[in-house]
Amino acid sequence: MDHAEVVRRNKAYSLADWVPQNQWNPLSMSKAEGVYFWDADGKRYLDWSSQLFNVNIGHSHPHVIQAVQDQVARAAYASPDIATEPRAQLGEMLADLTPGNLGKTFFTLGGSDAVEAALKMARMATGRQKIVARYRAYHGATFGAMSVGGDPRRLANEPGVPWVIRVHDPYAYRSPLYRGRSEDEGDRALVDQIEETIQFEGPGSVAAILLEGYSGTSGVIQGGEQFWRGMQSICDRYDILLIVDEVLSGFGRTGEWFGINHYPYVEPDLMVLAKGLTSGYVPLGAVVVSAQVAAHFDNETLSTGLTLGAHAVGCAAAIANIEVYQKENLVDQASKLGITLRKGLMDLAEEHRSVGDVRGVGLLQVVELVKDRRTREPLSPFNAPLSEPMQRVSASLRESGMNTVVRWNWIFSAPPLIINEEQIREGLEIMDRALSVADKVVAD
Ligand SMILES: Cc1ncc(COP(=O)(O)O)c(C=O)c1O
């Protein structure tokens, strides 16, 4: 099938997520290797977003392919109440890699159901109901996970679950709370506001605060030390659990094993993993819990479960992924290359008046485009279809052979961790061209 035929038949017989079907205009993929993939007509694309921020080790890695093939041949499936060697080995690896006293893992199929499990476990372990979460955060698309994310993707599911308390974000570039304040002062004001919200809600009814370890698709909007110290001290003061969602920011994406490792004074009680856990080769998600949370379930039933949970092939793929991260030193590599990427984006920001802000760390960066640097008016409005200029920017990236995530006025840069300097330059040149398209509609 050529590209047109693949797309036509996909559209005829399947449903796409997050778009009206008539607006779905997908690329196709017939082959993928390293940081590139090829469409069904043979056109090559640079994968500048690691698909959905998940193919961290790059495409078609032979070590993972082999591990998956071996496990399928040995025992493709075991019910989750049966013990397997890959599950034992992976659980132990995660206990070693994750911070603090996180030590026991519940395995799911992906990020959303792992978030669901984390919410349930926090509620069961504390006997409290409410979950505090951010507006500018995404935690998945299943019913509870979609409710607990504040990102507008939740709106179609409203009112969702009733026990979510949403709080504002450390958005120094736009939040009124940060106006006239330094980032540290803004973070402190935000922490005070969150604590006040929790007092209004009754701290004794709050089970957990749920935060992305490093903010992802809701805009790479990340608080600093003051924010994280504040969140930890609120959790300590009111015996609230801290759930850290590392689905996107885990496994080297930010130049650390986990986003939260940038804040070593924070101690998550539950950590949610997926995406880079298997780099998408096979579905798998996980919730790693602290010794205290695990102990609650020693004599209490863990009331959740999935037929495909703790899948042996998923566990084998995750073990092989972790071996690749370790053998190829990919976490350090992401940190080093992140500096190159960041510098390149900052240079583009100097040259292009459409760039309002550049945010991120490691190989997780976003460029925010504006119509006017003084007023900061976005080039495409929040939670609305892409403006005409932003559509042209997006089309330029695609024409130049780049696949990445464009949302509203944001362009994300999150390539696989195996990318090299030359390939980063290639990506920056493509961005350079696209930003020139944006500059045309921007005030001097
Ligand atoms: C931070 C975060 N949490 C949870 C999820 C949901 O994961 P999944 O799409 O694997 O269900 C995502 C997906 O983008 C995410 O970015």
The ligand as a Gaussian input file, in Angstrom:
#p B3LYP/6-31G(d) Opt

LIG

0 1
 C        2.323000      12.630000      32.395000
 C        1.454000      11.591000      31.750000
 N        0.747000      10.759000      32.534000
 C       -0.045000       9.803000      32.017000
 C       -0.166000       9.655000      30.652000
 C       -1.074000       8.592000      30.093000
 O       -0.307000       7.539000      29.580000
 P       -0.879000       6.570000      28.461000
 O       -1.145000       7.388000      27.252000
 O        0.228000       5.536000      28.293000
 O       -2.106000       5.917000      28.997000
 C        0.548000      10.500000      29.798000
 C        0.423000      10.370000      28.336000
 O        0.785000      11.231000      27.579000
 C        1.372000      11.504000      30.365000
 O        2.055000      12.358000      29.599000

